[in-house]
Amino acid sequence: MRAHQIMTKHIIAVSPHTKILDAANIMLRCHLSGLPVMDEDGTLRGMVSEGDFLERGEIGTGHKRSAWLELFTGAGRAATDFVHERGRKG
C-alpha cells in the first residue's frame, strides 16, 4: 500500500492561530485523524493529530487526579503534568 491510496485528496488545513477546539471539531466533522497547520503563505508549520487531543484541559479531556494521589505525588508531579498537557513546541 502507498500513501496516495489512503490520503485525502482535498486538503483541509488550519492556521497556527486556529483554536484547539475548532481543530478538533473540524477533524470530527470531516472524519479526519489529522490536519496540516499552514501559514498564510502556505508554508507547512506542523500537524495536529488525534493524539494531540488526548488529555488536553482546553477541550475538557484533562487528566483528573484524586486529592489523595495529589498528596502523595506532590506539586512537582502536578507541575510536570501541567506542562505536558499544555506545553507547546515552537
N, C-alpha and C positions, 0 to 999 in steps of 0.2 A: 504494500500500500504506500502511496506517496501523498505528500501534503495537499496537492491540488485536488485529491479525491475526497477530502473531508473538510477543506477550508470553506469559509463563507466568501462568496464572490463579490457581494456588495458590502463594502466596508462601513461599519458603524463605529465611529470613534468618539472619544470625549477629549476635552481640553484639560490642561493641568488645573484649571480653575473649577472644573465640574465638582459638585458636591458628591461625597461618597454615596449618600443615599440615592441621589439621582442616577449615578452609575449603576448601582445595584438594581434599581427599578428598570433601567434600560436593558440590563442583562436578563432580568426575569421576563420582561415583556417580549423580548426578541429571542428568547431561548438560547442565549449565548453563555459560554463559560469564561469569556474574557473579552476585554476591549483594549484596543491600542489607545494610548494617550498621545495626542498630536498637538504641536504648537500651532499658532495661527498661520505660520508659513509652511505647514505640512511636515515638519520635522518630527520624527518619532521620538518621544521623550521617555516612553516606557509602556508597560502593560498593567492593566488591572485585571485580576483573575478572581475566581470564586474563593480561592484560598485567602485572598486579602481581606475577605469579609468575615472570616471566622474569628470570633471573639473580639469584635470591634464595638466599643462603647457608643460610637456615633450612631450606630444603627440598632442599638438595643441587644447586641449579642455578646456584650462584655462578659468577662469571667466573673462569676459570683463566688464568693468565698465566705464561709461561715465565720462568725466572730471568734469562735474558739480556734479555728485554724489560723486566723489572723494573729491571735495572741501568741501562738507557738512559732509561726514563721517570722514574725517581726516585720518592722517597717521596711527593711532592706528588700525583702522579697516582694512586698507590695509595690515598692518603687520600681523594681526591675520589671514586674508585670505591667505597670502603668506605661513605662517606656516601650515595652514590646507591643502593647496593644495600640498605642497612639503614636509611636515613632514613625519617622519618615526617612527615606534615603534621598539625599538631594544632590 
